[in-house]
Amino acid sequence: MSERVFLITSHYMGVLYIDELLRAGDEIVGVVAWPDDGGWAVPPEYDVRSKAFRHYLPLYEPDPAH
């Protein structure tokens, strides 16, 4: 049975979660990831934002100013 999932995560663990959820056939209805502020150099294979874009997943980024 597949599930609908809204994922709040970051970095490599988030990439692993997305991979596993997709492999299981679950529907990811949204991903919340910290916005890229240019402070961290995250390799693309560890970047939740890049992973979400590659799989056309809805991506939400909180405004760090609020």
PyMOL commands that set and color helices and strands:
alter all, ss='L'
color gray80, all
select helices_A, chain A and resi 11-23+44-46+48-54
alter helices_A, ss='H'
color red, helices_A
select strands_A, chain A and resi 4-8+27-32+59-60
alter strands_A, ss='S'
color yellow, strands_A
deselect
rebuild
show_as cartoon
